[in-house]
Amino acid sequence: MSTRSRLVALLSAAVVGLGALAGCGSDDTKAEDPTPASGSTKDAGGTGTTEPSESSEPSAETVAVPVYFVGDTPQGPRLYREFRQVPAADPAAEALALMTSGDALDPDYRTLYPGGSFAGVQIDADPIVVSLPDESWTTMPDGMSEDDARLAAQQLVYTLQGVAQARSSVEIQLDGAPADLFGLGGELSNEPEIDVRALVNVTTPEQGGVVSGTFAASGVSSSFEATTPWEIQAAGGKVVKKGFATAEGWMDKLYPWETEVDVSDLAPGDYTFVAMTDDPSGGEGKGPTQDSKTITVQ
């Protein structure tokens, strides 16, 4: 398909998509953060494995939670999700501690929080209740823009909704009384993920994962015609393998995608797995959104 034809198709689909959005409300009731399977997984053919990184090894005392960080995209800073194993006794507090500290596995991710952590969280409440550490978080700190403050609030909301598995609003308190977070208000709700999340996000392989044979790559995306291209790059960025996955949908939100990747013909060593959005402009636009993970092929 020519660039012109692809753009015409994109605009036509956008009209249909906007009409559907107008009648479907703001978001789903349940937060779409399904916990990925933990531990080593055989591929469909039983010939390969994907080993999680050491920090993701599950145990009876831990549980997987989604934690949202911030990364750069052609649309500006957006949210990226990592699944992390945390102590099961208080997973919401542990998830917030990772989020506010910016303790991401992926070095491309960061946090917008100024340091410190929340004083407490009641994840079973409706709305979810979060306590500020002190008054300093009721206004934007020096150097934080209004856009950064709004995205930081979405970091909080999406992380807690993912842990709770519900689209509950988040109430901000200080010493038991209603308070503002960075001057944004005392009760926060999620904005549409198409507006705040990166348009592609890799779930597996994880950063630092060890793979062999044929492994399952997965994630979420909103990409032109649901096509999610991927590459494996060697040192220096040389592309040694590429393909694409087809997501379950596109345009109105992020949809799951999954594909099998055969690395049996690659020499053992370190590589980078990159998933991206398709670019219907043929390079004339801002370029694709990407998410990359360093992997080791055995």
C-alpha positions as CSV (number, residue, x, y, z in Angstrom):
1,M,0.0,0.0,0.0
2,S,1.3,3.5,-0.9
3,T,1.9,6.1,1.7
4,R,-1.0,8.1,0.4
5,S,-3.3,5.1,0.5
6,R,-2.2,4.2,4.0
7,L,-2.9,7.8,5.2
8,V,-6.4,7.8,3.6
9,A,-7.2,4.5,5.3
10,L,-6.0,5.9,8.6
11,L,-8.2,9.0,8.4
12,S,-11.2,6.9,7.4
13,A,-10.7,4.6,10.3
14,A,-10.2,7.5,12.6
15,V,-13.7,8.9,11.8
16,V,-15.3,5.5,12.5
17,G,-13.3,5.2,15.7
18,L,-14.3,8.6,17.0
19,G,-17.9,7.8,16.4
20,A,-17.6,4.7,18.4
21,L,-15.8,6.5,21.2
22,A,-18.6,9.1,21.5
23,G,-21.0,6.5,22.6
24,C,-19.0,4.2,24.8
25,G,-18.0,6.3,27.9
26,S,-14.6,7.1,29.3
27,D,-13.2,3.7,30.2
28,D,-13.8,0.2,31.3
29,T,-14.8,-0.7,34.9
30,K,-12.0,-3.2,35.3
31,A,-8.4,-2.1,35.0
32,E,-6.8,-4.1,32.2
33,D,-3.6,-5.1,34.0
34,P,-3.7,-8.9,33.9
35,T,-0.8,-10.5,35.8
36,P,1.5,-12.3,33.4
37,A,2.5,-15.9,34.1
38,S,5.6,-16.0,36.3
39,G,8.6,-18.3,36.0
40,S,10.0,-20.1,33.0
41,T,7.6,-20.7,30.2
42,K,7.8,-23.2,27.3
43,D,7.0,-21.9,23.9
44,A,4.2,-23.5,21.9
45,G,6.5,-26.0,20.3
46,G,8.2,-26.9,23.6
47,T,11.6,-26.1,22.2
48,G,12.5,-22.8,23.9
49,T,12.3,-21.0,27.2
50,T,12.1,-17.5,28.5
51,E,13.7,-17.0,31.9
52,P,12.6,-14.0,34.0
53,S,15.1,-11.7,35.5
54,E,16.3,-12.5,39.0
55,S,14.2,-9.7,40.6
56,S,11.0,-11.2,39.1
57,E,11.4,-14.7,40.5
58,P,8.1,-15.4,42.4
59,S,7.8,-16.9,45.8
60,A,5.0,-17.7,48.3
61,E,5.5,-14.4,49.9
62,T,5.5,-12.2,46.7
63,V,2.9,-11.1,44.2
64,A,3.2,-9.5,40.7
65,V,1.9,-5.9,40.5
66,P,1.9,-3.4,37.6
67,V,4.0,-0.3,38.2
68,Y,3.8,2.7,35.9
69,F,6.9,4.7,35.0
70,V,7.5,7.5,32.5
71,G,9.4,7.3,29.2
72,D,9.9,9.5,26.2
73,T,7.9,9.0,23.0
74,P,7.2,11.0,19.8
75,Q,4.0,12.3,21.6
76,G,6.1,13.5,24.6
77,P,6.5,11.8,28.0
78,R,4.1,8.8,28.4
79,L,3.5,6.0,30.8
80,Y,5.2,2.6,30.5
81,R,4.2,-0.4,32.6
82,E,6.5,-3.0,34.3
83,F,5.3,-6.0,36.2
84,R,7.2,-6.4,39.4
85,Q,7.3,-9.0,42.2
86,V,6.7,-7.3,45.6
87,P,6.0,-8.6,49.1
88,A,2.4,-9.9,49.3
89,A,1.7,-8.3,52.7
90,D,1.2,-4.8,51.3
91,P,1.5,-4.8,47.5
92,A,0.0,-1.4,46.9
93,A,2.5,0.3,49.2
94,E,5.4,-1.6,47.7
95,A,4.2,-0.7,44.2
96,L,4.0,3.0,45.1
97,A,7.5,2.8,46.7
98,L,8.9,1.5,43.4
99,M,6.9,4.1,41.4
100,T,8.0,7.2,43.4
101,S,11.6,6.2,43.6
102,G,11.8,5.5,39.9
103,D,13.3,2.1,40.6
104,A,12.5,0.6,37.2
105,L,14.3,-2.4,35.6
106,D,14.3,-0.7,32.2
107,P,16.9,2.2,32.2
108,D,14.7,4.1,29.7
109,Y,12.0,4.6,32.4
110,R,11.9,7.2,35.1
111,T,9.5,8.8,37.6
112,L,8.2,12.3,37.9
113,Y,8.0,12.3,41.7
114,P,10.5,14.6,43.5
115,G,11.7,12.0,46.0
116,G,10.3,10.3,49.1
117,S,7.1,8.2,49.1
118,F,3.4,8.3,50.1
119,A,2.7,8.0,53.8
120,G,0.1,5.3,53.3
121,V,-2.5,3.7,51.0
122,Q,-5.9,2.0,51.5
123,I,-6.3,-0.1,48.4
124,D,-9.6,-1.8,49.5
125,A,-11.3,1.6,50.0
126,D,-13.7,3.0,47.4
127,P,-12.3,5.4,46.4
128,I,-8.8,4.3,47.0
129,V,-7.2,6.5,49.7
130,V,-3.6,7.7,49.5
131,S,-1.9,9.8,52.2
132,L,0.7,12.4,51.4
133,P,3.9,12.5,53.3
134,D,3.7,16.2,54.0
135,E,2.5,19.5,52.6
136,S,5.3,19.8,50.1
137,W,3.3,17.5,47.7
138,T,0.2,19.6,47.7
139,T,1.8,22.0,45.3
140,M,4.0,21.5,42.3
141,P,7.7,21.5,43.3
142,D,10.2,23.7,41.5
143,G,10.9,22.5,38.0
144,M,7.7,20.5,37.6
145,S,5.4,21.7,34.8
146,E,1.7,21.3,34.9
147,D,1.9,18.6,32.2
148,D,4.4,16.7,34.4
149,A,2.1,17.1,37.4
150,R,-0.8,15.6,35.5
151,L,1.3,12.7,34.2
152,A,2.6,12.1,37.7
153,A,-1.0,11.9,38.9
154,Q,-1.7,9.3,36.2
155,Q,1.3,7.3,37.3
156,L,-0.3,7.1,40.7
157,V,-3.8,6.3,39.4
158,Y,-2.8,3.7,36.9
159,T,-0.5,1.9,39.3
160,L,-3.2,1.7,42.1
161,Q,-6.0,0.7,39.7
162,G,-3.7,-2.0,38.3
163,V,-3.1,-3.4,41.8
164,A,-6.8,-3.1,42.8
165,Q,-7.9,-4.4,39.4
166,A,-10.7,-1.8,39.3
167,R,-11.1,1.6,37.8
168,S,-11.6,3.2,41.2
169,S,-10.9,6.9,41.7
170,V,-8.0,7.9,44.1
171,E,-8.7,10.2,47.0
172,I,-5.7,12.3,48.3
173,Q,-5.4,13.0,52.0
174,L,-3.0,14.7,54.4
175,D,-3.3,13.8,58.1
176,G,-6.7,12.3,57.4
177,A,-8.2,15.4,55.7
178,P,-8.8,15.9,52.0
179,A,-5.8,17.4,50.2
180,D,-4.4,18.2,46.7
181,L,-1.7,16.4,44.9
182,F,0.5,18.9,43.2
183,G,-2.4,21.3,43.1
184,L,-4.5,19.0,40.9
185,G,-7.3,18.3,43.3
186,G,-8.2,15.9,46.0
187,E,-9.9,13.1,43.9
188,L,-8.1,11.7,40.8
189,S,-9.4,9.4,38.1
190,N,-7.7,7.8,35.1
191,E,-7.5,9.7,31.8
192,P,-8.0,7.5,28.7
193,E,-4.9,5.4,28.2
194,I,-4.6,6.4,24.6
195,D,-3.8,9.9,25.9
196,V,-1.3,9.0,28.6
197,R,0.3,5.6,27.9
198,A,3.0,4.9,25.4
199,L,1.4,3.5,22.3
200,V,3.5,0.3,22.5
201,N,4.8,-1.5,25.7
202,V,6.7,-4.8,26.0
203,T,5.6,-7.1,28.8
204,T,7.8,-10.1,27.8
205,P,10.7,-10.5,27.4
206,E,11.6,-8.6,30.5
207,Q,14.6,-6.3,30.8
208,G,17.6,-8.6,31.3
209,G,15.7,-11.7,30.4
210,V,17.4,-14.9,29.2
211,V,15.9,-16.5,26.1
212,S,16.7,-19.5,23.9
213,G,15.1,-21.5,21.1
214,T,11.7,-19.9,20.4
215,F,10.2,-17.5,23.0
216,A,6.9,-15.7,23.3
217,A,7.1,-11.9,23.1
218,S,4.0,-10.0,24.3
219,G,2.8,-6.6,25.2
220,V,0.2,-4.0,24.4
221,S,-0.1,-1.4,21.6
222,S,-2.3,0.9,19.6
223,S,-0.7,0.8,16.2
224,F,-1.8,1.4,12.6
225,E,-4.1,-1.5,11.5
226,A,-3.1,-3.3,14.7
227,T,0.3,-4.1,13.3
228,T,3.2,-4.1,15.9
229,P,6.6,-4.5,14.2
230,W,9.5,-5.9,16.2
231,E,13.3,-6.2,15.7
232,I,16.2,-7.9,17.4
233,Q,19.3,-5.8,17.3
234,A,22.9,-6.8,17.9
235,A,25.6,-4.6,19.3
236,G,25.7,-1.2,17.5
237,G,22.0,-1.4,16.6
238,K,22.4,-3.8,13.6
239,V,19.1,-5.6,13.0
240,V,19.6,-9.3,12.9
241,K,15.9,-10.4,12.9
242,K,12.6,-8.8,12.5
243,G,8.9,-9.5,12.2
244,F,5.5,-8.2,13.4
245,A,2.7,-9.1,15.8
246,T,-1.0,-8.4,15.3
247,A,-2.7,-6.9,18.2
248,E,-6.3,-7.5,19.1
249,G,-7.3,-4.0,18.0
250,W,-6.1,-0.4,17.7
251,M,-7.1,3.3,18.0
252,D,-9.4,3.6,21.0
253,K,-7.1,2.0,23.6
254,L,-4.1,-0.3,23.9
255,Y,-4.7,-3.9,22.9
256,P,-2.7,-7.1,23.7
257,W,-0.3,-8.6,21.2
258,E,1.8,-11.7,21.3
259,T,4.1,-13.5,18.8
260,E,6.7,-16.2,18.8
261,V,10.3,-15.2,18.1
262,D,12.8,-17.8,17.0
263,V,16.4,-17.1,18.1
264,S,17.8,-20.6,17.6
265,D,20.0,-19.3,14.7
266,L,21.5,-16.4,16.7
267,A,24.9,-16.7,18.3
268,P,24.8,-16.7,22.2
269,G,25.2,-13.2,23.6
270,D,23.4,-9.9,24.4
271,Y,20.8,-8.4,22.1
272,T,18.0,-5.8,22.2
273,F,14.4,-6.7,21.5
274,V,12.5,-3.7,20.2
275,A,8.7,-3.4,19.6
276,M,7.3,-0.4,17.9
277,T,4.2,1.1,16.3
278,D,3.7,1.0,12.6
279,D,4.4,4.3,10.8
280,P,1.8,5.0,8.1
281,S,3.5,8.2,7.1
282,G,6.5,6.4,5.6
283,G,8.9,8.4,7.8
284,E,7.3,11.8,7.1
285,G,5.7,12.0,10.6
286,K,7.2,12.0,14.1
287,G,8.2,8.4,13.8
288,P,7.2,5.3,15.7
289,T,6.9,4.8,19.4
290,Q,9.3,2.2,20.7
291,D,9.9,0.0,23.7
292,S,13.1,-2.0,24.0
293,K,14.4,-4.7,26.3
294,T,18.0,-6.0,26.6
295,I,18.0,-9.8,26.4
296,T,20.6,-12.6,26.5
297,V,20.4,-15.4,24.0
298,Q,21.8,-18.7,25.3
